[in-house]
Amino acid sequence: MNPFDDEHKPFFVLINDEGQHSLWPDSVKIPSGWHSIFGPAERRLCLDYIKEHWIDMRPKSLIRAMNDETDKKNGDNHHACN
């Protein structure tokens, strides 16, 4: 059985620098660029953790870029009003 599908084995919740989460079996080496933030625990508990904590699925870099664009537009509008 694929270790990612085995509901009877413990899992971790991983996170990367972009804030993306991953369900990861404890029997598989954690890949570079990721670290554990929850577990090991039952698969269901890990999925519950992800559901509760990963609310915005956009990568952090996209959130920053969108916020920067909004700030630029707001700044341009502010200067146009003066």
Order of alpha helices (4+ residues) and beta strands (2+ residues): beta-beta-beta-alpha-alpha
